[in-house]
Amino acid sequence: MKENLIHYRTCVCNINYHMVWSVKYRRKILKPEIEEYLQELVQQIAADKGFTVHL
Protein backbone atom coordinates (compact mmCIF):
# COMPACT_ATOMS: atom_id res chain seq x y z
CA MET A 1 0.00 0.00 0.00
CA LYS A 2 2.77 2.45 0.85
CA GLU A 3 4.41 2.06 -2.56
CA ASN A 4 1.28 3.57 -4.17
CA LEU A 5 1.49 6.78 -2.16
CA ILE A 6 2.56 9.99 -3.87
CA HIS A 7 4.40 12.44 -1.63
CA TYR A 8 4.15 16.16 -2.23
CA ARG A 9 5.50 19.04 -0.18
CA THR A 10 2.40 19.43 1.98
CA CYS A 11 0.41 16.25 1.41
CA VAL A 12 0.43 12.55 0.63
CA CYS A 13 -2.13 11.05 -1.73
CA ASN A 14 -3.24 7.91 -3.49
CA ILE A 15 -5.92 8.50 -6.12
CA ASN A 16 -7.34 5.62 -8.14
CA TYR A 17 -9.84 5.57 -11.00
CA HIS A 18 -11.51 2.58 -12.56
CA MET A 19 -12.65 3.06 -16.15
CA VAL A 20 -15.37 0.86 -17.60
CA TRP A 21 -16.13 0.77 -21.31
CA SER A 22 -19.78 -0.03 -21.85
CA VAL A 23 -21.50 -0.05 -25.22
CA LYS A 24 -25.07 -0.54 -26.28
CA TYR A 25 -26.13 -4.20 -26.50
CA ARG A 26 -22.70 -5.22 -25.08
CA ARG A 27 -21.15 -5.55 -28.52
CA LYS A 28 -17.41 -6.10 -28.62
CA ILE A 29 -15.91 -2.97 -30.16
CA LEU A 30 -12.50 -3.00 -28.49
CA LYS A 31 -10.73 -5.03 -31.12
CA PRO A 32 -6.98 -5.49 -30.58
CA GLU A 33 -5.95 -2.57 -32.82
CA ILE A 34 -8.47 -0.21 -31.18
CA GLU A 35 -7.45 -1.35 -27.71
CA GLU A 36 -3.76 -0.78 -28.52
CA TYR A 37 -4.50 2.71 -29.87
CA LEU A 38 -6.51 3.64 -26.75
CA GLN A 39 -3.75 2.39 -24.45
CA GLU A 40 -1.17 4.47 -26.33
CA LEU A 41 -3.45 7.52 -26.21
CA VAL A 42 -4.07 7.20 -22.47
CA GLN A 43 -0.33 6.73 -21.80
CA GLN A 44 0.46 9.81 -23.91
CA ILE A 45 -2.10 11.94 -22.05
CA ALA A 46 -0.75 10.66 -18.73
CA ALA A 47 2.79 11.63 -19.71
CA ASP A 48 1.63 15.10 -20.76
CA LYS A 49 -0.34 15.66 -17.53
CA GLY A 50 2.24 14.08 -15.22
CA PHE A 51 0.39 11.12 -13.77
CA THR A 52 0.87 7.35 -13.83
CA VAL A 53 -1.37 4.73 -15.44
CA HIS A 54 -1.31 1.14 -14.20
CA LEU A 55 -2.76 -1.34 -16.69
N, C-alpha and C positions, 0 to 999 in steps of 0.2 A: 504494500500500500504506500509506503513512504517513497518508493522510487517514482511514483506517479505525481508527486507533489511538485509544483512549480513555485520557486521562491523568488519573490520580488523584494524591493527595499523595505516596504511597509506591510507586506502581507504574504500569505502562503495560500495557494489555491490548487484545486483539482476539479476541472470542469469537464464533464463528459456529455456527449450527445450521441443519440442512437438514431440513425436515419433509416427509414423504411420506405421502400419503393412499392407503391401499390397502384395497380392499373385496373381499369374497368374489366370486369369478367375474368380477372386473374390470368390474363394472357401473358405468355412469356415474351417480353420485349427486350430484356437485357441479354442479347446474344453476346458471344465472347468479344467480338470487335467493339460493340457498344460499351460493354462493361469495362474493357481496357481503356477506351477513350475517356469514360467518366472517371476512372481511377486516376488517370494522368491529369485530367482537368482539376480534380479535387486536390491532388498533390501540388499542382502549380499554384492554385489559389492559396493553399496553406503556406507555401513558401513565400508568396508575396505578402501575406498578412502576418506571418511570423508565428504560426501555431503548428502543432504536430498532429498528424493523422495516423491512427493505429488501425490497420486493416485486419 
